[in-house]
Amino acid sequence: RAGTGLVGDERLAALEAECARLVALGATHVQTLYADEENESCIPMLDIEGNEFCID
């Protein structure tokens, strides 16, 4: 949970920073899901074994 308590652009920046850190460690960035009226941003990723997880 990289964006706990954050909203909007501040949350997205924290998620993107964590994504970059994890990519450097071997994870794969799947996509970035941007906030809408109902949900905040999140970033689905794959670990080095192909298991999906989400940074939120």
KAVENVEN-V774494 format. One record per pair of residues at least 12 apart in sequence whose ideal C-beta (glycine too) atoms are under 6 Angstrom apart, sorted by the first residue. I is the first residue (numbers start at 0). J is the second residue. Records with the same first field share a line. If there is no record, write none. Layout:
I: J + J
This chain:
1: 13 + 14 + 17 + 54
2: 14
10: 40
11: 40
14: 40 + 42 + 54
17: 54
18: 42 + 54
25: 47
26: 44 + 46
27: 45
28: 44
29: 43 + 44
30: 43
41: 53 + 55
42: 54
